[in-house]
Amino acid sequence: MSRIAASFAARVRVAALAPALALILAAPAHAAATGKIIHTYVKVDDGTSIALCIWEPPGLASGKKHKWPALFEMDGYQGCPSPNDNEFFGHTTKFVDVYAQLRGSGCSGGQLDLFSRRSALDGKYIIDNWMRKQPWSNHRIGITGHSYSGLTGFQVAGTSPHVQAIALSGLINDFYRDILYPGGVFNEGFPVLWGAILRPASEFSGNTQNYNDPTCAANQAQHQGSDTVPAQLITPVYTQMTAASNTWAIEHSLFQIEPGLSAPTQINQQYQDEQTGPRGGYILWQHIPKGLPKRLVLSNGQHNPNDAADDKGAWLTCWLIDRGRHCPRVTGENAKGKIIHPRVNNPRDRVLMYFDSLRTSAGGQKRNRPYLTGNWPAPETKWTQYPLKGASYVSTTSSYRTTGTLGNPVGNPPSDNLGAITFTGGPDEARYIISFNKTTAVSGPALLDLTLSSSSVDTDVFADLVDYNSHTGQMEYLQRGLLRASFRAIDEAKSDRIQTGPFKGTVYRPYHDYLVRQLLTPAQPYDLPVEIFPLGHVFYPGHELLLDIHAPPVNDPISTYAYEPLQTPGVNTIVKGTLLLPLMRTLPPLWATQPSCNQISGYVCFSAR
């Protein structure tokens, strides 16, 4: 089967799972405030008409001369309002909220150019030349958003000098490394599903109520069909298999625009984000321009996070209303009720790590107090290296070892029609178990460093990290990492290293350039440094860390990713190896009673069979 034919067959296979993926478009519930929504259009610098919805909070239309701060958000989803990814629209009493539809989508004119600089310049124009000139504006403008609107919001924030605060989540730092080709392995799952099915479906279903508007109808006619399957997404997915500087994935990545940030920035990241992935937010946060106040909020949980502590709102209030002075404290909740965290602009506590966030019956989260530190990875991390003995396994075309959940939780509440859960040992894997003699917490990125030989000229290595309860047999899927062996070369200068302690100078995140494939000589050993994406987890007594190494699964265990089976089967021999883990010297705040796996937000729970 040709590459294109194989890809098409895989798309059909994954697309058949679209009903289960409808949850991707689900929105967290919000309590609406009493205010006013206004529909209007703004012509940007090239004459294109961009559709806007403005949320006027209660009090704005009272006749008082009070000037208001504003929030800006932009994506190509449902139109006005956008309940899927807008966490403030229609729910705030503090801000005017301006929601823009991307050019070429919904009621906006022009042609859709996914994640383009042109779209970012549209947002810049609206902020610089329209929002600041409104009679209600006090010129204090923030950018917010999650996922689609988070990505576009980051691009806009990197172009406009008139932004005073940024609070975003669901981000992708590098489209190649984070989502299209993680580890250099082609991901034909979520990028195709989102670009070809979910994004257009959301746009069309959400904008039908606006089609009686003549301007909207004219704009719709202008871009009808061009916003269904953007060629800008299909081309990189199917043809651009390296991270060359002129590929779509690299040209459109957020790291390209990050140096233009000029406002205090908060980034929220979920360890189990099954859509935009578990990698991008951390790296963006680490490279925010020096001198800018910044904060990183980490938690267990999947995409569409429920902000139980309102940390985004507190960050925006701090910089837009309090101007960085006398900022509010973030409130959370533990078994005894509400708790109060330090002020949001305290640089000593600019990283919040939430552990064991609990699911609520309403689909949200109940969070305990966070572990607070000043940087990430935490300077106090106790980096620990575990040696791995030699082992051999048969590397199949694609591993059956998958939870089959497509990123959805199992058991509480129950998820139906998600496929069989398989995670058994066998000749097609190398399995290692690491035991702890007391309650142990990990937080940060990990590294699997292998010396491996193969009977094939190339092989894909996939590593699972799983919490194994030796008493009950239950497993909790924690994180994974992967690498195509022919892309093993790293750029030493761009690799991230431990800054302090006995492992100072040791690489914890290798930077693979993914430019030139170097095939293997069969039976010759090679060094393969495999990036394990960050995790935050507590191993309680009786729980062990299970490391499985095998071929990539058809469906990534905790995500909506799927990997194209390109490699021929072979025998892989691990000559030696180490697993570098970021252990915490001090345990984070824990619940009075150890929660079960099914209680923890974002965890995929299963038993071996």
N, C-alpha and C positions, 0 to 999 in steps of 0.2 A: 504494500500500500504506500502511495506517495506521501510526502510530508503534509501537503495540503489536504489530501483525502483523509489521512489519519486525523488531522486536526479537525476537519469537518465532522468526522464520525464522533470524535470526542466531544465536540460542541453539542451535537445532538444528544449524546449520552448525558451531559451535564444539564442541558436545557430541559431535559425531561424531569429534572428535579426541581424545576422552577416553582411549583406550588409550595414546596417546603420552604423555598427561599422568599416567599411572600412576606415572611416575618421581617425581612430586611427593611421593608418600607414601613413597619409599624412605628408608631410614635409614642413617647412617654406622655402620660396625661398631665395637663397643666390646669390650674384654676385660672380662668380668665378674669381680668380686671375690667371695670366699666370704662370704656374709652371710645375712640372713634377711628375707623379705618378709612383712608382716602386712597383712591386709585388715580395715578397720573403718569405722565411720560416726560422724559428728559431727553433732549437731543444732545448727544455728546459731540466731541470736536469734529468727527468726520460726518456728522449729520444723521447718524443712526439713532433711531428712536428706541430708548430703553424703558421698559415698563417698571414702574415703582408702586409699591404699597407702603403707605406711611401709617404707623400706629401712633395716634395722639393719645397719650395717657390721660387719665382723669385730671382735670385742673388746667390743662393747656387752653381749652376753649372757654375758660371762665371769665375772660376779659382782663385778667391781671397781666401785667407787663413782665412777668417772670420769664427769664430766658432758660432754655432747657439744654442739657447735654443730649447727645444722640448716639445710637448704635447703628452700625451699617452691617448688612449681610447680603450676600449674593450667591445664587446658584441657578441651576436649570431644572428645577423640580416643579412643584405643583402650582405655582402662582401665588396668589394672595388670599389668605395668609398661608404660610408654609409650616404646618404643624410637624412635619417629619423631622426637620433639622433645625428649626428655629426655637431656641430655648427661651427667648424673651418676648417675641412678637405677640402682642395681645395680653401679656401677663405681667408687665412691669408698670409700676407707678412712678418710676424715677427717671425714665428715659423716653425720648421719642425714638422709635425704631423704624429704620428705613430698610425695606427689603427690595432688592433689585433682581430682575430676571436676566440671566445671561443673554447676550445678543445671540440671535438664532434659536432661541427657545421660548416657549410660551407666547406671551404677547409682545415680546421685544422683536425689533427688526434685525436685519442682518443675517449672517450665516454663522452657525455654530462652529467654533474652532476650539476644541476641548482644551482647557487649561492653558490658553494662549496668553501671551503678553498683551495682545489687543484687548482681550476681555478684562485684564487687570487694569489697563488704562481707562476703560469705561468706568470702572469703580473709582479710580482716582479722580476722573473728571467730575463724577457725581459728588464726591466728598469735597473737592477743592472749589468747584464752581457752582454747585447748587445747594448742598446742605448748609454750608457755611454762610450762605446769603439768605437763608430763610428767616422770616421775622421772629421765629421762636428760638433760633439758634444762639447759643452762647459760645460757639466755636470749639466746644469740647466734644470730640468725636472719638468713639471707640469702635473696634471691629470685633465681631464675635461670629461663631459658627462651629459646626461640627460636620466632619466628613466632607461631603461635596462643598458645602458653604465654608467649611474650615479651610479646605484647600484653596478655593478661590479667594477667601478672605486673607489668607497668608500672602497670596500674590499681590492683592491690592495694598496690603500693609507695607509691602516692600517697595511700593512705588510712590505713595503719598506722604509728604512731610507733615500733613495736617492731622495725623492720627495721634491721639494721646494715650491710648490703652488698647491692648490686644488680649483676647481670651479665646483660645481655639482648642479644638480636640479632633481626634480621628484623622491625623495628618500622615502624609507620606513624604519622607525626606527625599528619596531617590526612587523614581518610578521603576528603574531597572532592578535595583537591589532589593527594594522593599516589597514589590508586588508582581511585576511582570515576569522577572527571571530571578527569583530568590535563589541564592547559591548558584546562579547560572543555569537553573533548570526552568524550562518553560512552564508557566502557570496558565493553563487554559480554562481555569474555573471562574473566579469572581470577576476578573477584568472583562471577560467576554459576556458573562451574564449581566453585569451591570451596564456595560456600554450598549449591548444589543437588545436587552429585554427590560431590565428594571428601570433604568433611567428614562427611556422613552415612555414606558408605561406610566410612570409616575407623572411625567410632564403632561401627557395627553389627558389622563384621567383628572388631573387637578385643574386644568385650564378650560375645560368645556364650559364652565359657567361664564367665562369672559368672552366667548365667541360672538356675542351680540354687539360687542363694542366694535365700531367700525375700524378704529385704529388697530385693535387687536386682530381683527379679521384680516386686515390688509397685511399686517406683519406675518401672520400665520401663513398666508398665501405665498409670501415672499420666501419663506424658508421651509415650506412644507416638504417633507421627505428627506431634506438634508440633515435633519436632526435625529433621524431614526437610528442609523448605524454609522457613526462618524468614522470617516476613512482614517482620521488621525489616530484613532484607537486601533483599528484593525491592522493597519500597516505595521506598527511596531510589534504587535503581538505575533504576527505571522512571518515577518521577514527580517527584523533587526535583532539578531540574536547575540550581539555584543554591546558593550557599554561605550561605544565610540561617542566622541563629543558632539557629532552632528546627527545622532539618532534622536528620534522623537522623545524617547524616555529620558535621556540626559538633558536635552535642550529645555524640556518643560518641567524639570524637577525643581522642587522648592528650594533646594540648597543653592540654586543659581541666583535666586532673588533675595535670599536671606540677608546678605550684607546691606541691603537697603532698609532694613528695619530701623525705626527711630523712636519707638515707643515702648514703655514697660510691657512685657510679654509674659502671659501665662499659657502653658501647654498642659493639657490633660491627656493621659495615656492609660489605656487598659491593657493588661498583660494578655488577655485572651481575645483581643480585637480580631474577629474572624473575617473582617472585610478589608479595611485599609491596613491591617496587619499590626504586629507587635513590635515593630522596629523603628518607625520613622520619627515619632514624637521625641524620643530621648535624644536622638542625634541632632535634631534641629535645636532642641533646648541647649545642648552642649555648645553649639556654635552660634548662639545669639551674640550679636556684636558686643564687645566689651564695653562696660560702663552702663548698659541698660539694665534697670531692675528686671528681674525675671523670677518666675516660680514654676515648679514642676509638681503636678499632682498625679500620683500613681495609685491605681487600685486594681483589684481583681474585677473582672466583669467583661462583658462583650460590647459590641458596637451599640450605638444609641444609649450612652450612659445616662443613668439617673443621678443627677447632681445632688446627693443627699445633704451635703454640707453647704450648698450654694456658694462654692468657692469661686466660680466664675463671676457671679454677681458681686461678691465681696471685692474681688480684684478690680472690676470695672468701677464700682463705687469709689474705691480707694483713689484711683487715678483720675477719674472724670469729675467726681463731685468733691472729694476731700483733697484733691490735688497732691496726693502723696503724704498728707499730714493727718494725724488723728484718725487713721484708717480703721475700719470696722474689724471686728474679730469674726472668724468663721465659726459657725456653730455646727456641731455634729450630734451624735446620739449613741449612747451605750446602754447597757442593761439598766442603769439607774436613771436614764433620761437624757436630757440635753447636756452637752459639754461644750466648753469654749476653748478654742485654740488661740495661739498667739496672733498678734496683728499680722495682716497679710503682707506688709511691706518690711518685715523683719528679715534682713539678709541672712541671719544665722539659722533661720527656719524656712528657707526658701524651697525646700524639697519636702513634700508631704507624702509619706508612704502608708497607704491603707492596706491592712491585711484582713483576710477573712471577712470581706464585706458580705452581709447576709441578704439573701433574696427576701422580698416582702410579698405578701399575697397580691398586692397591686402591681407587681412587676418591677418595682423599684429596688432600692438598696437601703439597708440599715448599716451604717458605718460606725465602727468604734473610733477611739482617738487615733490619730495617725502617729507614726514614728516620724520625728522631725530631724532634719539634718541640713547642712549648709551647701552640699554639692551632690552631684551624682556622676558616677558611682560614689557612694558615701565615702568620705576620707577615712572613716573608721572601719571600713570593710576588712574582714579577716579573710583575705584570699587564701584558698586552700586547694592544693593540687592532689588529686587521687590517681595513683598509677593504675593502668589497665593491663591485664595479662594478654598474651597473644591468643588469638582465636581465628577461626575460619568460618565463613558462611557462604552460601550460594546466593549470589546477587541475581535476582530474577528480573524480568522486564519491568514489573511493577509489583509492589507488595500488596498483599491482601490485608496487611496489618493496619486496620483503620477502625475508628469508632463509628464511622458512618453517620455522624450526627449533623454534618453540614454546619457545625458551629452552634447548634441549638442544644440547650440543656436536656439531660435525660433524667426522668424520674420525678422531678419536682419543679414545675408540673410535668406530667408525662408528655413525651413527644412521640407522635405516631408517624409511621411510614418513612422512617429515617434510615432504614437498612439495618442489617445485622451488625452487632458489635463484636468485632474479632480482634483479639490482642493476645494471641497465644505464642509460646515459644516454638522454635522449629529450626531446621537446618538452614533456613533462609534468613537468619538473623544472628547477631552476636549480642548476648545479653550479659549485663553486669549489674551487680547489686551493691550499693553503698549503704552501710548501716551507721546509725548515729547512736551514741550511748546516752543521750539526753535530748530534751526538746531543742530543736535547732531551726533557725530561720535563715533563709537566703534572700538576697535582694540585689539584683543587678544582672549584667550580662555574664555568660559563661563561655568557655572555649573547650571544644573537643579537639585535641591535637593528636592525630594518628600518624603512624608510619605504616603504610598499607601497600600491598602488592595485589595485582589482579591478573587473572588469566585473559582478560579482555583488554583492548586498547583504550577503553574508557569505561568509567563506571560512575554512577550517582550514589552518593552516600547520604542517607537520611538518618537523623538521630532523634529519638524520643526521650524526654525526661518525664518520668511518671512517679507519683507517690504510690507506694505499695503498702497496704496494711497487711502485715504478715499474720495477724490474728483472724481477719475476716476474708482476705483475698480481694477486697475492694481496691480499685485503682482510681486515682485522680490524675487526669492528664494535665501536665504543667506547661511544657514548652517543647519546642523542637528547633532543629537547625539542619541545614542541608548544603551540599556542595557537589558540583560536577568536577570530577577529578582532573579533567583537562584544563580547568580554570583555576588550578591550585596556586599559581603564582601570586605573590602578594607584593604590595608596595610598602616597604618598611617605613618610609617617611610618613605615609598617610595612615598607618595602622595606629590604633589607640592602645596606650600602654598604662600600666599601673603606676601611679605617681609616688606612692610612699610605701614603706614597710619592706619586709624581706623579699617580696616579689617585685620591687621597684624596677621598672624598665621592661617587665614582661608584657607581651602583647595579650590583651584580653579581647580585642575585636580586630581581626585581621582585615586589611583592606585589599580585596581582590580587584584587579583592574578589569577583568572580564573582556579583554580585548583580543587576545590571541589564544587559541586552544593549543595545548601541548599534549599530544596523545601519549599514552603510556607504552612502555616496552613491557610486554607480558612477563610476569614473574619478578620484575625488578621493583624494589620497594621505593616509595615516594612519601614525602611529608605532605600531609593533608590537614591544614588548620581549618576546622569547621566552626563557623560562628554559630553559637547557640543564642537565640534571641532572649532578651531580658525576662526575668521571672521574679516574682515575690511570693514566698510560700513559707509556711511553718510546718516542719516535720515533728509530729508529736511522738511520744513513746510508743514503740511497736510499729512505727512507720519507717519504711526504707525508700531510698532513691533507686529507682530502676532505670537503667540506661539501655535502650535498644538501638542497635545499628543495623540497617537493612536498606533495601531499595525504596525509593519514594512510593508512597501509597497512591492509589487512584484518587482518593479523596483525602486531603489533609485532615488529620484527626480533629483539630479544633477550629477548623475554618471552612470557608467555601472555596478553597483552592483545590485545584486538580492538576496533576502533573502528567505531561505527555511521555509515554514509555518509549524512549528512543534507544536505550542501551541494550545490547545483546546480553543474554545471561552469561555468567562467568563465576568463578570461585574467587572471592576476595579473602585475603589473609591479612589480619591485623598483626603486624610484627610486635608492635608495642604501642602504647598510647598513654595519654593523661587526660583527665577531666578537671578543668580549673573552675572552681565554684566560688561565688561571692558570699561567704558566710557572714552573718551579723554577729558582732561581739556582744551586743545587748539585745535581748528579745524585744520585739515591738509590743505595744499594748495588746493583750489577748482578752477574749471573752471569758467570763467566769467558768463557763462550760464549753468544752471542746466541741465545735460545730461539726456536724456530719458533712460529708462531701456534697450531698444534695441541698444543703442549706446555703452553701457558699456561691455567691453570684459569679457566673462565668465558668464554673468548673464543669468539666465533662466527667461523669462518674460511671464506672462500669466494672464488671468482674471478668477475669480472664476466662476464656473458653475457646 
